[in-house]
Amino acid sequence: MKDEILAHINDPGQLEKIYRTNKGNFKRAFSTLYPELKGNTLADFWNERLKYESDEINWGTSRELLFVIIASLMAGIIAKLPAFFSINEDFFYPRNIGFIVFPLLTAYFAWKNKLSTSKITFIVGATLVGVIFINFLPNVKKSDTLILSCIHLLLFLWSVLGFAFVGEIRNDEQKRLSFLKYNGDLVVMTTLILIAGAIMTGITIGLFSLIGFNIEEFYFKNVGIFGLAAAPIVGTYLTQTNPQLVGKVSPVIAKLFSPLVAVMLVVYLIAIVYSRKNPYNDREFLLIFNALLIGVMAIIFFSVAETSKTTKSSTQIWVLFLLSAITILVNGVALSAILYRISEWGFTPNRTAVLGGNVLILINLLLVTAQLFRVLSKKADITGVGKAIAFYLPVYFVWTIIVTFLFPLIFGFK
C-alpha cells in the first residue's frame, strides 16, 4: 500500500481509487508516510482529509453491502446445516465451527484486495483440504488428536484469512501488523454487536411473552444462530469501512490492559507459590496456565500493533518490555512443567502439542523482548518490534499444519 501511495502521490484520481479499495489500510499507510511527504500540496490535503472525522457512518458501496448481506446469510445457513440435513450436532460443530465464518471473511478480503487467480486457488485449496480432512477423521470417542486437530484447524483457517488480508506470502510487516490490529478491532466491534443483539433479544422475547407467545426456542434456533454467525462478518465490514469507529478505543484498551495484565501476572505467580496447585502435578491447571500464556501473548501482539501506529511513548514501551519479560517467566514455568510431565509419563499428543507451542512462543517472546530492549536502549525504533512479530507469524502457521494434519497420523488417532 505504501509503495502504491508513493507511486501515485501526484495523481489525485489514482490516490482516490487506492483509498476506496481499502480505506483502513490506506489511512494507516498514509499516516506512516506523511512525515516525509509533508509540504506536498496533495499530501497535505490528504492528511487533513484523513484526520477529519465525520459523525456519519460510511456504509461503503452498494456492492460491498450486498456482499456482506449474502455472506451473513451464508454463514447462518452453514450454521444451520445440522438442522437442515439431520447431521449429528456433536459431530458437526466441533469439526466445522471454523467454516461458519472464516472462509467468508477470507472471501471478503480476497475480493477487497483483488487477489490474483493463483492466490485465490491457494486459498480455496487450503480451505477444501481442511474441510475434507477434518470431516473424514474417524469419529473416535475421547480422541486427543481429534480435539487437537479441531482446535488447531481454527488457527489454520485464521492463518489463511491472514494471507487473504495481507495478499502475499513475502514479509510485509506493515500489512501483517495491520492484520493483528484488525483482529483486535474486530473483537471490540463484534463484542459491541453481540451486546446490542443480546439487548434486542431480551426485549423481543419479553414483548412477545406479554401477549402470550413463548418464542424463546424458535428465536434462538433461527434468528439467534443467524445473528451469531453474522456478527463477525458485519463487524469486519464496519471496521474496514469506518476505521474511526474503534480507532480510538483499541489504543486505549491496549494502553489500559497492558500494565494491568503485567500486575496480574506478578500477583498470580506469587499466589502460585502460596497455593497447593502447581502445573507440575495438576494437568487441568497446566492447561489453564497455557491458555493464560496464549492470552497474554495476544495482548502483547495487539499492544505492539497499536503502539507502532499511535505512540512512541517510553512509558508504554517500558510496560510492554516488563510484560514480555514476565511472560517469558510464565512461559518458563509452563515449559518446565510439560518437560517434567513428559519425563515422568512419556509423550502423548497433548503433551507434544503443548511442548511445541510453548517452545515457539518462548522463541517469539525472546525476539520481541530483545527488540523492546533495543528500543529502550535507543539502538532501534518500535518498527523493529513489529518486524519481529510479523516475521514470526508464518512459523505458527506451519505449526498449525503439523498439529492439524499430521498429529492424527503420527499418533494413530489416539
PyMOL commands that set and color helices and strands:
alter all, ss='L'
color gray80, all
select helices_A, chain A and resi 2-7+12-21+23-37+41-51+62-79+81-85+89-100+102-112+117-136+144-166+173-210+216-241+244-247+249-274+283-310+314-345+349-376+383-410
alter helices_A, ss='H'
color red, helices_A
deselect
rebuild
show_as cartoon
